[in-house]
């Protein structure tokens, strides 16, 4: 602890705090001053925490500090793991609570500054799932998540640049070196220009070099275009293959589909949509309107304080207790066994709940499908805009859809489990409240019985014994206590215990009779429960048999209807074929040339003759190309030889010019030496 205090005092005396404390003055600080120092340290980490705690309510101060410490991932020591004790220590400014916090914060100020800065952008807002059903709110929330992910990537890139080793001094040195190299290159270019200007045809040589460079750049661009066209051709072939696969899949799906199945599917969709439009959506809309009215009412009311909230909570508890009492009275007044329609009401309510749950699942699935389609269109448009090709293939898309469906089913199962746990928690909480009320009633009855019997205070015997034991331990610590006094105290205690036991003996006998009565009633309840379960099982089995028979009859009816429609469609197809053959025969036998031209045979013969003429023309063109191929190849070879000859002449000319300039320079140097 002393080392901890030394470290805290040393850090507080440094920048940026500069408190000028020593161990004695820091240890003698008042709780309010200690909390202000803690707030100053938190303000250094997060500038939003700058505040005078005397101007703030204590509960608000504790809430604000606890939220920031939780965001910074602070864990209290082992002896302060209880949240209530930790918050109580913050409220009172307890040293065992505040000192470890200061020690932990001052050890890692820079790290916590970074964490607090990132928390401003990375801690996501919690939006209820009901609000996310709105498309505008859902799209806005997705944009918010994308911005958070973008911030993560930009922050990582910034950190990588900071830790990559590049510094401004090194970059400046590199820039200086590059400028020196630039000056040297400029000087070399000037010297070469002076040497070249002495030649007679230097302009022509420069022009030839420029053309050579242009042609090389053109050659590189042509090779790039060739490679790009190859890539585009490969991508086009892949798109063609995917389109062919999709066409095959669609053809197979079209062959498997029949008008009856399509009609049946459309009828089911119409029923579902009518249920959603007439029952489900109006209920949801009414609930949302009611919620909006409640929210508007709450927003229009003035701000409430802590006393108003406490009063409302008391009213809510009172209403809950009244509702529970009314429910218990109703359950005691109405016997489910006497009501013959109770079972059918229960089954009807179960079916309605299932129907509503399935409608909710269907709505969620449709929303997920719409969101997935929007995302698919967005990504495909992005991919086509970037490189002109689709990224996600058919198999990958199917795999992604299957994965999303499995995750959706898993999410629904977990949500159902959570709902069941919440319902069970509510039942247990209500049971606990009822038992607590019964316990209070029993305690009151016990006190009244003790007062009637003249033995009031027996229920407090345990507390008296503990108090007596505490007195006994204090007396043992005192000096001068003799063994006789202790034995007398023990005898008194034993006599008191015997008196209390004798007074409670008749009450214990009554309790035994009540327990026996409870066991009899419990046994009768179990028998009635078995009878009810057997009756319910019989009715359930009869219902399942009837449902099975209805299902078989419906399947037979559907098969007969399919067979009937199939025969009708086949007869219509045969009639159309017979009619088409009669029309073809009539046109073929007719003497009218216009009618004969409309015949299918005449149309096919005409197209065959046109194709034969086209093939004949193409064969003649092929023959001409083959005849001139050898001549064209020889001419191309001659042009290539001429180009090589011109290049060789140009090189020889350049060498001759260079040798002439070198001889001229040597001759001038010889003349200068002779003059000297």
C-alpha positions as CSV (number, residue, x, y, z in Angstrom):
1,X,0.0,0.0,0.0
2,X,2.9,2.4,0.8
3,X,4.4,1.7,-2.6
4,X,1.1,2.4,-4.2
5,X,0.7,5.7,-2.5
6,X,4.3,6.7,-3.4
7,X,3.6,6.0,-7.0
8,X,0.3,8.0,-7.0
9,X,1.9,11.0,-5.3
10,X,4.9,10.9,-7.7
11,X,2.7,10.8,-10.8
12,X,0.4,13.6,-9.5
13,X,3.3,15.9,-8.8
14,X,4.5,15.5,-12.5
15,X,3.0,17.1,-15.6
16,X,0.2,17.7,-16.4
17,X,-1.2,17.5,-12.9
18,X,1.4,19.4,-10.8
19,X,-0.4,18.9,-7.4
20,X,2.6,19.3,-5.0
21,X,1.5,16.5,-2.7
22,X,3.4,14.5,-0.2
23,X,2.3,11.2,1.5
24,X,0.8,12.9,4.5
25,X,-1.2,15.6,2.7
26,X,-2.5,13.1,0.2
27,X,-3.5,10.6,2.9
28,X,-5.3,13.3,4.8
29,X,-7.5,14.4,1.9
30,X,-11.2,14.6,2.3
31,X,-13.4,12.2,0.3
32,X,-14.7,15.0,-1.9
33,X,-11.2,16.2,-2.7
34,X,-10.1,12.6,-3.5
35,X,-13.0,12.3,-5.9
36,X,-12.1,15.6,-7.5
37,X,-8.5,14.3,-8.1
38,X,-9.9,11.1,-9.6
39,X,-12.1,13.2,-11.9
40,X,-9.1,15.3,-12.9
41,X,-7.2,12.2,-13.9
42,X,-10.2,10.9,-15.9
43,X,-10.5,14.3,-17.5
44,X,-6.8,14.0,-18.6
45,X,-7.7,10.7,-20.3
46,X,-11.1,11.9,-21.7
47,X,-11.5,15.7,-22.0
48,X,-15.3,15.3,-21.8
49,X,-15.0,14.5,-18.1
50,X,-13.8,18.0,-17.2
51,X,-16.2,19.0,-14.4
52,X,-16.5,20.2,-10.8
53,X,-18.1,17.4,-8.9
54,X,-19.6,19.8,-6.4
55,X,-21.9,21.0,-9.2
56,X,-23.1,17.4,-10.0
57,X,-25.4,15.0,-8.2
58,X,-23.5,12.1,-6.5
59,X,-25.5,9.4,-8.4
60,X,-24.7,11.1,-11.7
61,X,-21.0,11.3,-10.8
62,X,-20.9,7.6,-9.9
63,X,-22.8,6.7,-13.1
64,X,-20.4,8.8,-15.3
65,X,-17.3,7.4,-13.7
66,X,-18.5,3.8,-13.7
67,X,-19.4,4.1,-17.4
68,X,-15.9,5.5,-18.3
69,X,-14.1,2.9,-16.2
70,X,-16.1,0.1,-17.8
71,X,-15.2,1.4,-21.2
72,X,-11.5,1.5,-20.2
73,X,-11.9,-2.2,-19.0
74,X,-11.0,-1.5,-15.3
75,X,-11.6,-4.4,-13.0
76,X,-11.8,-3.8,-9.2
77,X,-9.6,-5.8,-6.9
78,X,-10.8,-9.2,-5.5
79,X,-12.3,-7.8,-2.3
80,X,-14.3,-5.2,-4.2
81,X,-15.9,-7.5,-6.8
82,X,-19.4,-6.7,-5.6
83,X,-20.8,-3.9,-7.8
84,X,-22.9,-2.4,-5.0
85,X,-20.0,-2.1,-2.6
86,X,-17.8,-0.6,-5.4
87,X,-20.4,2.0,-6.2
88,X,-21.0,2.8,-2.6
89,X,-17.3,3.3,-2.2
90,X,-17.2,5.7,-5.1
91,X,-20.1,7.7,-3.7
92,X,-18.5,8.1,-0.3
93,X,-14.9,8.6,-1.7
94,X,-13.5,5.6,0.1
95,X,-9.8,5.3,0.0
96,X,-9.7,1.4,-0.5
97,X,-11.8,2.1,-3.7
98,X,-10.3,5.3,-5.1
99,X,-6.6,4.5,-4.5
100,X,-6.5,1.3,-6.7
101,X,-8.3,3.2,-9.4
102,X,-5.8,6.1,-9.4
103,X,-2.9,3.6,-9.3
104,X,-4.3,1.7,-12.3
105,X,-5.0,4.9,-14.3
106,X,-1.7,6.6,-13.7
107,X,0.2,3.4,-14.7
108,X,-1.2,3.5,-18.3
109,X,-2.3,7.1,-19.1
110,X,-1.2,7.1,-22.7
111,X,-2.7,3.8,-23.5
112,X,-6.0,4.8,-21.9
113,X,-6.1,8.1,-23.8
114,X,-5.9,6.1,-27.0
115,X,-8.6,3.7,-25.8
116,X,-10.9,6.6,-24.8
117,X,-10.3,8.3,-28.2
118,X,-11.2,5.1,-30.1
119,X,-14.2,4.4,-27.9
120,X,-15.8,7.6,-29.1
121,X,-16.0,6.1,-32.6
122,X,-16.0,2.3,-32.1
123,X,-18.6,1.9,-29.3
124,X,-21.7,1.1,-31.3
125,X,-25.1,2.6,-30.4
126,X,-27.6,0.0,-29.2
127,X,-30.7,0.3,-31.4
128,X,-33.7,-1.9,-30.4
129,X,-34.6,-4.6,-32.9
130,X,-38.2,-3.2,-33.2
131,X,-36.8,0.1,-34.6
132,X,-34.6,-1.7,-37.0
133,X,-37.7,-3.1,-38.8
134,X,-38.1,0.4,-40.4
135,X,-36.2,0.5,-43.7
136,X,-34.9,4.1,-43.2
137,X,-33.5,3.4,-39.7
138,X,-32.1,0.0,-40.9
139,X,-30.3,1.7,-43.9
140,X,-29.0,4.5,-41.7
141,X,-27.7,1.9,-39.1
142,X,-25.9,-0.1,-41.9
143,X,-24.3,3.2,-43.1
144,X,-23.2,3.9,-39.5
145,X,-21.7,0.4,-39.3
146,X,-19.9,0.9,-42.6
147,X,-18.4,4.2,-41.3
148,X,-17.2,2.4,-38.2
149,X,-15.5,-0.3,-40.3
150,X,-14.0,2.4,-42.5
151,X,-12.7,4.2,-39.4
152,X,-11.1,1.0,-38.2
153,X,-9.2,0.5,-41.5
154,X,-8.1,4.2,-41.7
155,X,-6.8,4.0,-38.1
156,X,-4.9,0.8,-38.8
157,X,-3.3,2.4,-41.8
158,X,-2.4,5.5,-39.8
159,X,-0.8,3.3,-37.1
160,X,1.1,1.3,-39.7
161,X,2.5,4.5,-41.2
162,X,3.5,5.7,-37.8
163,X,5.3,2.5,-37.0
164,X,6.7,1.9,-40.5
165,X,10.0,3.8,-39.7
166,X,9.5,6.6,-42.2
167,X,10.3,10.0,-40.6
168,X,10.3,13.5,-41.9
169,X,14.1,13.9,-41.6
170,X,14.7,10.8,-43.8
171,X,12.2,12.1,-46.4
172,X,13.9,15.5,-46.4
173,X,17.3,13.8,-46.9
174,X,15.9,11.8,-49.8
175,X,14.4,14.9,-51.4
176,X,17.8,16.7,-51.0
177,X,19.7,13.8,-52.6
178,X,17.2,13.7,-55.5
179,X,17.6,17.4,-56.1
180,X,21.4,17.0,-56.2
181,X,21.0,14.1,-58.7
182,X,18.6,16.4,-60.8
183,X,21.2,19.1,-60.9
184,X,23.9,16.6,-62.0
185,X,21.6,15.3,-64.7
186,X,20.9,18.8,-66.0
187,X,24.6,19.5,-66.2
188,X,25.3,16.3,-68.1
189,X,22.5,17.1,-70.5
190,X,23.9,20.6,-71.1
191,X,27.4,19.1,-71.8
192,X,25.9,16.6,-74.3
193,X,23.9,19.3,-76.0
194,X,27.1,21.4,-76.5
195,X,28.9,18.3,-77.9
196,X,26.0,17.4,-80.3
197,X,25.5,21.0,-81.5
198,X,28.9,20.9,-83.1
199,X,27.7,18.2,-85.5
200,X,26.1,19.2,-88.8
201,X,23.0,16.8,-88.7
202,X,22.3,16.8,-85.0
203,X,18.7,17.9,-85.5
204,X,18.0,14.9,-87.7
205,X,19.6,12.6,-85.2
206,X,17.5,14.0,-82.4
207,X,14.4,13.6,-84.4
208,X,15.2,10.0,-85.2
209,X,15.9,9.3,-81.5
210,X,12.5,10.9,-80.6
211,X,10.7,8.8,-83.2
212,X,12.4,5.7,-81.9
213,X,11.3,6.5,-78.3
214,X,7.7,7.2,-79.5
215,X,7.6,3.9,-81.4
216,X,8.8,1.9,-78.4
217,X,6.2,3.5,-76.2
218,X,3.6,2.7,-78.8
219,X,4.8,-0.9,-78.9
220,X,4.5,-1.1,-75.1
221,X,0.9,0.3,-75.3
222,X,0.0,-2.2,-78.0
223,X,1.3,-5.1,-75.9
224,X,-0.8,-3.8,-73.0
225,X,-3.9,-3.5,-75.1
226,X,-3.3,-7.0,-76.4
227,X,-3.0,-8.4,-72.9
228,X,-6.1,-6.5,-71.8
229,X,-8.1,-7.8,-74.8
230,X,-7.0,-11.3,-73.9
231,X,-8.3,-10.8,-70.3
232,X,-11.6,-9.4,-71.6
233,X,-11.9,-12.4,-73.9
234,X,-11.3,-14.8,-71.0
235,X,-13.9,-12.9,-68.8
236,X,-16.4,-13.0,-71.7
237,X,-15.9,-16.7,-72.0
238,X,-16.5,-17.2,-68.3
239,X,-19.7,-15.1,-68.4
240,X,-20.9,-17.1,-71.4
241,X,-20.3,-20.4,-69.5
242,X,-22.2,-19.0,-66.4
243,X,-25.0,-17.8,-68.6
244,X,-25.2,-21.3,-70.2
245,X,-25.4,-22.9,-66.8
246,X,-28.1,-20.6,-65.7
247,X,-30.0,-21.2,-68.9
248,X,-29.8,-25.0,-68.3
249,X,-31.0,-24.5,-64.7
250,X,-33.9,-22.4,-65.8
251,X,-34.9,-24.9,-68.4
252,X,-34.8,-27.7,-65.9
253,X,-36.9,-25.7,-63.5
254,X,-39.4,-24.9,-66.3
255,X,-39.8,-28.6,-67.2
256,X,-40.4,-29.6,-63.6
257,X,-43.0,-26.8,-63.1
258,X,-46.7,-27.6,-63.9
259,X,-49.7,-25.2,-64.1
260,X,-51.3,-27.0,-61.1
261,X,-48.3,-26.5,-58.9
262,X,-47.9,-22.9,-59.9
263,X,-51.6,-22.3,-59.2
264,X,-51.3,-24.0,-55.8
265,X,-48.3,-21.9,-55.0
266,X,-50.0,-18.7,-56.1
267,X,-53.1,-19.6,-53.9
268,X,-50.9,-20.2,-50.9
269,X,-49.1,-16.9,-51.5
270,X,-52.5,-15.1,-51.9
271,X,-53.7,-16.6,-48.6
272,X,-50.5,-15.6,-46.8
273,X,-50.6,-12.1,-48.2
274,X,-54.3,-11.7,-47.4
275,X,-53.6,-12.8,-43.8
276,X,-50.7,-10.4,-43.5
277,X,-52.7,-7.5,-45.0
278,X,-55.9,-8.1,-43.1
279,X,-54.7,-9.3,-39.7
280,X,-51.0,-9.1,-39.0
281,X,-50.1,-5.7,-40.5
282,X,-53.1,-3.8,-39.0
283,X,-52.2,-5.2,-35.5
284,X,-48.5,-4.1,-36.0
285,X,-49.6,-0.7,-37.3
286,X,-52.0,-0.2,-34.4
287,X,-49.2,-1.2,-31.9
288,X,-46.8,1.2,-33.5
289,X,-49.4,4.0,-33.4
290,X,-50.0,3.3,-29.8
291,X,-46.3,3.3,-29.1
292,X,-46.0,6.7,-30.9
293,X,-48.9,8.1,-28.9
294,X,-47.2,7.0,-25.7
295,X,-43.9,8.5,-26.7
296,X,-45.5,11.7,-27.8
297,X,-47.3,11.8,-24.4
298,X,-44.1,11.2,-22.6
299,X,-42.3,13.9,-24.7
300,X,-45.0,16.5,-24.1
301,X,-44.9,16.0,-20.3
302,X,-42.4,18.1,-18.3
303,X,-39.2,16.6,-17.0
304,X,-39.6,14.4,-14.0
305,X,-37.3,14.2,-11.0
306,X,-36.2,11.3,-8.8
307,X,-39.3,11.7,-6.6
308,X,-41.7,11.5,-9.5
309,X,-40.0,8.4,-10.8
310,X,-40.2,6.8,-7.4
311,X,-43.9,7.6,-7.1
312,X,-44.6,6.1,-10.6
313,X,-42.6,2.9,-9.6
314,X,-44.7,2.6,-6.5
315,X,-47.9,3.0,-8.5
316,X,-46.7,0.3,-10.9
317,X,-45.9,-2.1,-8.1
318,X,-49.3,-1.5,-6.6
319,X,-51.1,-2.1,-9.9
320,X,-49.1,-5.3,-10.5
321,X,-50.0,-6.6,-7.0
322,X,-53.7,-5.8,-7.7
323,X,-53.6,-7.6,-11.1
324,X,-51.9,-10.6,-9.6
325,X,-54.6,-10.8,-6.8
326,X,-57.4,-10.6,-9.4
327,X,-55.8,-13.3,-11.4
328,X,-55.5,-15.5,-8.4
329,X,-59.1,-14.9,-7.5
330,X,-60.2,-15.7,-11.0
331,X,-58.2,-18.9,-11.0
332,X,-59.7,-19.9,-7.6
333,X,-63.3,-19.1,-8.8
334,X,-63.1,-20.8,-12.2
335,X,-62.3,-24.5,-12.2
336,X,-60.7,-25.6,-15.6
337,X,-62.1,-29.1,-15.2
338,X,-65.7,-27.9,-15.0
339,X,-65.4,-25.8,-18.1
340,X,-65.8,-28.1,-21.1
341,X,-64.6,-25.6,-23.6
342,X,-61.4,-24.8,-21.8
343,X,-59.4,-27.4,-23.7
344,X,-60.7,-26.1,-27.1
345,X,-60.0,-22.5,-26.1
346,X,-56.5,-23.5,-25.2
347,X,-55.9,-25.2,-28.5
348,X,-57.4,-22.3,-30.4
349,X,-55.1,-19.9,-28.6
350,X,-52.1,-22.1,-29.2
351,X,-52.9,-22.2,-33.0
352,X,-53.3,-18.5,-33.1
353,X,-50.0,-18.0,-31.4
354,X,-48.3,-20.4,-33.8
355,X,-49.9,-18.6,-36.7
356,X,-48.7,-15.3,-35.5
357,X,-45.2,-16.6,-34.9
358,X,-45.1,-18.1,-38.4
359,X,-46.3,-14.8,-39.9
360,X,-43.5,-13.0,-38.0
361,X,-40.9,-15.5,-39.3
362,X,-42.2,-15.1,-42.8
363,X,-42.0,-11.3,-42.5
364,X,-38.4,-11.5,-41.2
365,X,-37.5,-13.9,-43.9
366,X,-38.9,-11.6,-46.6
367,X,-37.0,-8.6,-45.1
368,X,-33.8,-10.7,-45.0
369,X,-34.3,-11.7,-48.6
370,X,-34.9,-8.1,-49.7
371,X,-31.8,-6.9,-47.8
372,X,-29.8,-9.7,-49.4
373,X,-31.0,-8.8,-52.8
374,X,-30.2,-5.2,-52.3
375,X,-26.7,-6.0,-51.1
376,X,-26.3,-8.4,-54.1
377,X,-27.3,-5.7,-56.6
378,X,-25.1,-3.2,-54.9
379,X,-22.0,-5.5,-54.9
380,X,-22.6,-6.6,-58.5
381,X,-22.9,-3.0,-59.6
382,X,-19.7,-2.2,-57.8
383,X,-17.9,-5.2,-59.3
384,X,-19.1,-4.3,-62.8
385,X,-18.0,-0.7,-62.3
386,X,-14.5,-1.7,-61.1
387,X,-13.5,-4.4,-63.7
388,X,-16.6,-5.2,-65.7
389,X,-17.0,-8.7,-64.3
390,X,-19.2,-10.3,-61.6
391,X,-17.4,-11.5,-58.5
392,X,-19.9,-13.8,-56.9
393,X,-20.6,-16.9,-58.9
394,X,-23.8,-19.0,-58.8
395,X,-22.4,-21.8,-56.5
396,X,-20.8,-19.2,-54.2
397,X,-24.1,-17.3,-54.0
398,X,-26.0,-20.5,-53.2
399,X,-23.5,-21.4,-50.5
400,X,-23.8,-17.9,-49.1
401,X,-27.6,-18.1,-49.1
402,X,-27.5,-21.5,-47.3
403,X,-25.1,-20.1,-44.8
404,X,-27.3,-17.1,-44.1
405,X,-30.3,-19.3,-43.7
406,X,-28.6,-21.5,-41.2
407,X,-27.5,-18.5,-39.3
408,X,-31.0,-17.1,-39.4
409,X,-32.5,-20.3,-38.1
410,X,-29.9,-20.4,-35.3
411,X,-30.7,-16.8,-34.4
412,X,-34.4,-17.6,-34.3
413,X,-33.8,-20.6,-32.0
414,X,-31.6,-18.6,-29.7
415,X,-34.2,-15.8,-29.6
416,X,-36.9,-18.3,-28.7
417,X,-34.7,-19.7,-26.0
418,X,-34.2,-16.2,-24.6
419,X,-37.9,-15.6,-24.7
420,X,-38.6,-18.8,-22.9
421,X,-36.0,-17.9,-20.3
422,X,-37.5,-14.5,-19.8
423,X,-40.9,-16.0,-19.4
424,X,-39.6,-18.5,-16.9
425,X,-37.8,-15.7,-15.1
426,X,-41.0,-13.7,-14.8
427,X,-42.8,-16.8,-13.4
428,X,-40.0,-17.4,-10.9
429,X,-40.0,-13.7,-9.9
430,X,-43.8,-13.8,-9.4
431,X,-43.4,-17.0,-7.4
432,X,-40.8,-15.4,-5.2
433,X,-43.0,-12.4,-4.6
434,X,-46.0,-14.7,-3.7
435,X,-43.8,-16.7,-1.3
436,X,-42.4,-13.6,0.3
437,X,-45.9,-12.3,0.9
438,X,-47.0,-15.7,2.3
439,X,-43.9,-15.6,4.5
440,X,-44.8,-12.2,5.8
441,X,-48.4,-13.4,6.5
442,X,-47.2,-16.5,8.3
443,X,-44.8,-14.4,10.3
444,X,-47.7,-12.1,11.3
445,X,-49.9,-15.1,12.2
446,X,-47.0,-16.6,14.2
447,X,-46.6,-13.4,16.1
448,X,-50.3,-13.2,16.9
449,X,-50.4,-16.8,18.0
450,X,-47.3,-16.2,20.2
451,X,-49.1,-13.2,21.7
452,X,-52.3,-15.2,22.3
453,X,-50.3,-18.1,23.9
454,X,-48.3,-15.7,26.0
455,X,-44.9,-16.6,24.4
456,X,-44.4,-13.6,22.2
457,X,-40.8,-13.2,21.1
458,X,-40.0,-16.8,20.4
459,X,-39.3,-16.0,16.8
460,X,-36.6,-13.6,17.9
461,X,-34.9,-16.3,20.0
462,X,-32.3,-16.8,17.3
463,X,-31.4,-13.1,17.4
464,X,-31.4,-13.1,21.2
465,X,-29.1,-16.2,21.2
466,X,-26.7,-14.4,18.8
467,X,-26.8,-11.3,21.0
468,X,-26.2,-13.3,24.1
469,X,-23.3,-15.1,22.4
470,X,-21.9,-11.7,21.4
471,X,-22.3,-10.5,25.1
472,X,-20.6,-13.8,26.2
473,X,-17.6,-13.2,23.9
474,X,-17.2,-9.7,25.2
475,X,-17.5,-10.9,28.7
476,X,-14.9,-13.6,28.0
477,X,-12.4,-10.9,26.9
478,X,-12.8,-9.0,30.1
479,X,-10.4,-9.7,33.0
480,X,-11.7,-10.9,36.3
481,X,-14.4,-13.2,34.8
482,X,-14.7,-16.3,36.9
483,X,-15.8,-19.7,35.9
484,X,-18.8,-19.6,38.3
485,X,-20.3,-16.6,36.5
486,X,-19.9,-18.3,33.2
487,X,-21.6,-21.4,34.4
488,X,-24.5,-19.4,35.9
489,X,-24.9,-17.6,32.5
490,X,-25.0,-21.0,30.7
491,X,-27.6,-22.3,33.2
492,X,-29.8,-19.3,32.6
493,X,-29.5,-19.6,28.9
494,X,-30.4,-23.3,29.1
495,X,-33.4,-22.6,31.3
496,X,-34.6,-19.9,28.9
497,X,-34.3,-22.4,25.9
498,X,-36.2,-25.1,27.8
499,X,-39.0,-22.6,28.6
500,X,-39.2,-21.5,25.0
501,X,-39.3,-25.1,23.8
502,X,-42.1,-26.0,26.2
503,X,-44.1,-23.0,25.1
504,X,-43.7,-23.9,21.4
505,X,-44.7,-27.6,21.8
506,X,-48.5,-27.1,21.1
507,X,-47.8,-24.9,18.1
508,X,-45.5,-27.6,16.7
509,X,-48.3,-30.2,17.1
510,X,-50.7,-27.9,15.2
511,X,-48.1,-27.5,12.5
512,X,-47.8,-31.3,12.1
513,X,-51.6,-31.6,11.5
514,X,-51.4,-28.8,8.9
515,X,-48.6,-30.6,7.1
516,X,-50.7,-33.8,7.0
517,X,-53.6,-31.9,5.6
518,X,-51.3,-30.4,3.0
519,X,-50.1,-33.8,1.9
520,X,-53.6,-35.0,1.5
521,X,-54.5,-32.0,-0.7
522,X,-51.4,-32.5,-2.7
523,X,-52.2,-36.1,-3.3
524,X,-55.7,-35.2,-4.5
525,X,-54.2,-32.6,-6.8
526,X,-51.9,-35.2,-8.4
527,X,-54.8,-37.5,-9.0
528,X,-56.8,-34.8,-10.7
529,X,-53.8,-33.8,-12.7
530,X,-53.4,-37.4,-14.0
531,X,-57.0,-37.6,-15.0
532,X,-56.7,-34.3,-16.9
533,X,-53.6,-35.4,-18.7
534,X,-55.2,-38.7,-19.8
535,X,-58.2,-36.9,-21.1
536,X,-56.1,-34.4,-23.0
537,X,-54.0,-37.2,-24.5
538,X,-57.1,-39.0,-25.7
539,X,-58.4,-35.9,-27.4
540,X,-55.1,-35.1,-28.9
541,X,-54.8,-38.7,-30.4
542,X,-58.3,-38.4,-31.9
543,X,-57.4,-35.0,-33.4
544,X,-54.2,-36.4,-34.9
545,X,-56.1,-39.3,-36.5
546,X,-58.7,-36.9,-38.0
547,X,-55.9,-34.7,-39.3
548,X,-54.2,-37.7,-40.9
549,X,-57.4,-38.8,-42.7
550,X,-58.0,-35.2,-43.9
551,X,-54.5,-35.0,-45.2
552,X,-54.8,-38.3,-47.2
553,X,-58.1,-37.2,-48.7
554,X,-56.6,-33.9,-49.8
555,X,-53.7,-35.7,-51.4
556,X,-56.0,-38.0,-53.3
557,X,-58.1,-35.0,-54.5
558,X,-55.0,-33.2,-55.6
559,X,-53.7,-36.2,-57.6
560,X,-57.1,-36.6,-59.3
561,X,-57.1,-32.9,-60.2
562,X,-53.6,-33.1,-61.6
563,X,-54.5,-36.2,-63.7
564,X,-57.6,-34.5,-65.1
565,X,-55.8,-31.3,-66.0
566,X,-52.9,-33.3,-67.6
567,X,-55.4,-35.2,-69.8
568,X,-57.1,-31.9,-70.8
569,X,-53.8,-30.2,-71.7
570,X,-52.6,-33.2,-73.8
571,X,-55.9,-33.3,-75.7
572,X,-55.6,-29.6,-76.5
573,X,-52.0,-30.1,-77.7
574,X,-53.1,-33.0,-80.0
575,X,-55.9,-30.8,-81.4
576,X,-53.5,-28.0,-82.1
577,X,-51.1,-30.4,-83.9
578,X,-53.9,-31.8,-86.1
579,X,-55.1,-28.3,-87.0
580,X,-51.5,-27.3,-87.9
581,X,-51.0,-30.4,-90.1
582,X,-54.3,-29.7,-91.9
583,X,-53.3,-26.1,-92.6
584,X,-49.9,-27.2,-94.0
585,X,-51.6,-29.8,-96.3
586,X,-54.1,-27.2,-97.5
587,X,-51.3,-24.7,-98.4
588,X,-49.2,-27.4,-100.1
589,X,-52.1,-28.7,-102.3
590,X,-53.4,-25.2,-103.1
591,X,-52.9,-23.9,-106.7
592,X,-52.4,-20.3,-105.5
593,X,-48.6,-19.5,-105.5
594,X,-49.1,-17.0,-102.6
595,X,-50.5,-19.8,-100.4
596,X,-47.7,-22.2,-101.4
597,X,-45.1,-19.5,-100.3
598,X,-46.6,-19.5,-96.8
599,X,-46.0,-23.3,-96.5
600,X,-43.2,-24.3,-94.1
601,X,-41.7,-26.6,-96.8
602,X,-41.3,-23.6,-99.3
603,X,-39.8,-21.5,-96.5
604,X,-37.2,-24.1,-95.7
605,X,-36.3,-24.7,-99.3
606,X,-35.8,-21.0,-99.9
607,X,-33.5,-20.7,-96.9
608,X,-31.5,-23.8,-98.0
609,X,-30.9,-22.3,-101.5
610,X,-29.7,-19.0,-99.9
611,X,-27.3,-20.8,-97.7
612,X,-25.9,-22.8,-100.6
613,X,-25.3,-19.6,-102.6
614,X,-23.5,-18.1,-99.5
615,X,-21.3,-21.1,-99.1
616,X,-20.4,-21.0,-102.8
617,X,-19.3,-17.3,-102.5
618,X,-17.3,-18.1,-99.3
619,X,-15.4,-20.9,-101.1
620,X,-14.5,-18.7,-104.0
621,X,-13.2,-16.0,-101.6
622,X,-11.2,-18.7,-99.7
623,X,-9.6,-19.8,-103.0
624,X,-8.6,-16.2,-103.9
625,X,-7.0,-15.7,-100.4
626,X,-5.0,-19.0,-100.7
627,X,-3.7,-17.9,-104.2
628,X,-2.4,-14.5,-103.0
629,X,-1.1,-15.8,-99.6
630,X,2.4,-16.8,-100.8
631,X,2.9,-13.5,-102.8
632,X,1.9,-11.4,-99.8
633,X,4.2,-13.3,-97.5
634,X,7.2,-12.8,-99.9
635,X,6.3,-9.0,-100.1
636,X,6.2,-8.8,-96.3
637,X,9.6,-10.5,-96.0
638,X,11.1,-8.1,-98.5
639,X,9.8,-5.1,-96.5
640,X,11.2,-6.6,-93.3
641,X,14.7,-7.0,-95.0
642,X,14.5,-3.5,-96.3
643,X,13.8,-2.2,-92.7
644,X,16.8,-4.1,-91.4
645,X,19.0,-2.7,-94.2
646,X,17.9,0.8,-93.3
647,X,18.6,0.3,-89.7
648,X,22.1,-1.0,-90.5
649,X,22.8,2.0,-92.8
650,X,21.7,4.3,-90.0
651,X,24.1,2.7,-87.5
652,X,27.0,2.8,-90.0
653,X,26.3,6.5,-90.6
654,X,26.3,7.2,-86.9
655,X,29.6,5.4,-86.4
656,X,31.2,7.3,-89.2
657,X,30.0,10.6,-87.8
658,X,31.3,9.7,-84.3
659,X,34.7,8.7,-85.7
660,X,35.0,11.9,-87.8
661,X,34.2,14.0,-84.7
662,X,36.8,12.1,-82.7
663,X,39.5,12.6,-85.4
664,X,38.7,16.3,-85.6
665,X,39.1,16.7,-81.8
666,X,42.4,14.8,-81.9
667,X,43.7,17.0,-84.8
668,X,42.7,20.2,-82.9
669,X,44.5,19.0,-79.7
670,X,47.7,18.3,-81.9
671,X,47.6,21.8,-83.4
672,X,47.3,23.3,-79.9
673,X,50.3,21.3,-78.7
674,X,52.4,22.5,-81.7
675,X,51.5,26.1,-81.0
676,X,52.6,25.7,-77.4
